[in-house]
Amino acid sequence: MASRVIPVEDFDLIIFGATGDLSRRKIMPGLFRRFVAGQMPPGARVIGSARSEMTTDGFRADIRAAIAEHDGPRADHPQLDEFLSRLDYVTLDATDEGTAEPAWQAIRDKMRDGVIRAAYFSVAPFLFEPLARGLARHGLAGEGIRIVVEKPFGHDLASARDLNEMLARHFDEAQIYRIDHYLGKETVQNLMAVRFANILFEPLWNAQYVDHVQITVAETVGVAGRGSYYDGAGAMRDMVQNHMMQLLCMIAMEPPWHFDPDAVRDEKLKVLRALMPVEAGDIVHGQYRPAAGMAGYGEDAGNAHSRTESFVALKVRLANWRWQGTPFYLRTGKRLRARASEIAVVFRTPPHSIFDAADPPRANELMIRLQPDEGMDLKMMIKEPGPGGMRLVQVPLDMSFAEALGAEGAELPDAYERLIMDVIRGNQTLFMRGDEVEAAWAWADPIIERWASSDAPPRPYDAGSAGPAEAAELMKRDGRRWREMRG
Ligand code: BG6
């Protein structure tokens, strides 16, 4: 089943921070894949901008190298030269208003009137303001202009509010696309399809039938190479406040009245506002130490005495009718045993078993795998085949998206590809609204403040393990356990 590709309207997209890691690793290779798929119309252009002094030819060569590095199979693609010919480059140091004027003029001249125009802020947060101001001063903030803002969106509630207010001085909310790339992942979108396009799960999707939900985002990578950012953030700010909260919203939200950006985001906001404060005993933070030939966090982050957490496990409760009594257990960390992101919805066991006590039915589980091997499976009890009497066994009903969609659909689009095309299409459904970001910070801030004011350091865990033992304890004391961490 090949997916349909509908070309988007003609556009000019300027990427600030175009020579940076995210642009080279995700944005540019993603645009090239959309180009090859036929989704970029013939006139569409991408203007790179960064501080580096570079010609347009130099930029094209750099992006050719980036595609070779990050999307090897497409490095020799016959359409690569044509794609590169759509790229342009302007050197801009946005912090220096004195010298930036000619560069802004060049940008103004290159951004055509009459096409969709978007500006992607793939830069450090301190540049958001000079860039927003620069765009506004040069007539690039009016109707029809969209801006894309990368995380981190603030480092606490106060800074996120300041950022929202600053952006609101130049742009309407309908022009602002705050990226959380987890929302662009195929399985996350599928979660909405599974929940709201089928009758099967929704009647059971509540505290009466769901025992608990587990959300795991485990990574094998450490923080080496981005220690200076990470050490000032930690897992709570880097993953929980944004990606994990968005996953939780997708599971916990009420059905929106329509698949419409504000209808969906209104429902997610209600979930974020229903988050209960997390008690100190319901959260464990950890930091990896050297093991199995891998360095510890202190060395990777370049800060031997750091108390920043590289792991968090917590129990989250929602104060609303649907989820009263169903905990959500979340865990995420770096340098863990496996790279595995998954959500497990664990249902309750049947209220009464008609079968022998030796074979009690086990709880159904809906497993939603984000990566690797996107897909879902539903664990069901069936009769063990054979003549040996009525014995029960639990088996998965497996649905791997790549397989289900057949050979042509086997390569699922990367989150960034999808999200950039949504910006051009003007669809904000998979982007965070300002009030959502603030609600998530309002919940996360007290947790971070409590760590900052306490003497208790993060619990150590071995690099390559499943995290600190206390994380397992968090579930054990509730008579539950984490699913095994497997990639
Ligand atoms: C980013 C975080 O937002 O998401 C990183 O800053 C993290 O620390 C990454 O590694 C994980 O994304 P993915 O798509 O690889 O799961």
Boltz pocket constraint, residues with backbone or C-beta under 6 A from the ligand:
constraints:
  - pocket:
      binder: B
      contacts: [[A, 151], [A, 219], [A, 238], [A, 341]]
      max_distance: 6.0
